[in-house]
Amino acid sequence: MPAEIFFYHLQMQPLEATLPVLLEKCLEKGWHAFVQTGSEERAQALDTHLWTWREDSFLAHGLEGSAHAEKQPILIASKGIAAGNDAQVRFFVDGARPEENLALLDGLERVILMFDGSNGEALQAARASWKRLKEAGHPVTYWQQTSRGGWEKKA
């Protein structure tokens, strides 16, 4: 069965505020996560951010290709490669697109594409991804960020 794709429309908080919360939820479920970014610079920035995002939280993670990457509960990479940590959830952020390599979605519990609703280019790209993934047979759902930072299913 094709993986369900969740489209998360960021409106109230930026990726840096929402991604760590979603990663924590993955870890609470015992899932490993893989975060694919649109560029190496963003992968590096998210790596740094996850170490310092909140004083009372620790998100163990690493960059794909680093020492002991296979043991990390969260891996970050800028390339569309197989997750070296046997992730159950794959995030696509900052321009990374799941339809670019559908084989990477096989066997996942969840696929989450996060996009900035205030960026017209990101919004158009998300719409194109929705169409392509739906045509490929993946169930897709759309989640909109609420004023309190939570998520509400819209489609």
N, C-alpha and C positions, 0 to 999 in steps of 0.2 A: 504494500500500500504506500502511495507517495506521502512524503512528509507534509504535515500541515504547515503552512507559512503564515506567520503573524506579521502584519504590517503595523508598526508602532509609529504613529504620527506625533512627533514632538512639537508641542505648542507652548507649554507653560514653563518648562525647564529644559536646559540644554542636555545634550548627550552625557556630558561629564557628571551631571547630577542624577540622571536616570539609569544609565548603564550599570553603575556599581550596585544599585538596589536590585536590579534584575539578576545580576550575577550572584548576589547573596541568596536570592530565592532559588536559583539553580543549585547552589551548594547545599542549601537546606534540604533539598529533595535528593541529595546524594548524586547529582548529575555533574559531569565535567562539561566545561564550556569552551568553545573556540570562538574568538572574536576576529573577524576578518575586516580589515580597514581598507580604505581606498588608496592609501599611500604608506610608504615606510615611515615618513615623518609623523603621521597620525598614530601609527603603531607604537612608535617610540614615546610620543606624548601621552597616550593612554597608559602605557606601561608605567611611566613616571607618576601619572595621576592616581592610578590605583593603589600605589604605595602610600599616598598622602591624602586621599580624598576625605577621610574622616578620622579624627583622633581615636575614637572608640571602636574602630573596625579594622580588621586585617583581612585582606583578600589575597591569599596566596596565589601567585600567578607567575608567568614567565613569557618570554618571547619565543616563538617557534624557532628551533635551531639552537637554542641555548642549552647549556649543560642540564641534564635531567629533565628535559622538556616533557618527556613521556610521563613523568610523575606529577606534573603540575595539574591542579584541578581546573585552572583557567590558562589558556594559551592565547596569545595575540600574534597575528601575522598580517602582512599586507598582500599576501599572495593567495590565490585560490588553490590551496593544496590540501591534501588529506590531513585531518587533525591527528597529530602525533600523540595525543592524550586520550584517544578513544572517547571523544566528546559525544554527549547525547543531545546537546543544544549548540547550534551555530548561529552567531550573530553576524549580520552584515551591516556595517556602518560607514559613514563618510564616503559614499559612492561605490562601495563594494556591492555587487549584485549576484544574487543566488542563481539566476538563469544563465550566467556565464559558464557554469560547469554543474549541470544537474546531477551528475554522478556523486558529487560531494554531499548531496542531501540524503542519499540512501542510508537507511537505518537510523536516522535521527529521531529523537522524540519531538523536537521542536526546531523550527527555523524562524529566526526573528530578524526582520529587516527594519531598521530604525532610520527615520528620515526627518529632516528639519522642515516643518510646515511653513516656515517663513522664507524659505529659499525656493524660489520658483523653479529653478533647475532640478533641485532634489525632488520636488513635488512631481514634476513631469517624469522624471526617471522612475519614481515609485509607481506611477500610473502605468508606465510601459512595462515594468517588472510584473505588476499585478496581472496585466493582460497576457504576457508571455507564460507566466507560471500557471495561470488558470487554463490556458490553451494546452499546456503540457500535462494537465490532469491533476495538478496539486490543489488540494483544498486551501483556500485563502480566506483569511479573516482580517478585518480592519479594526484597529484599536486607536481611539483618540484619547489624548491626555486630558485629564480633568483639571480644574483650577487648583485642586489640592495635590496634584502630582500623581494621582492614581490613573487607572486606565478603564475606559468604558468601551465595550464592544459595540461597534456601529454597523458593521456589515460582515 
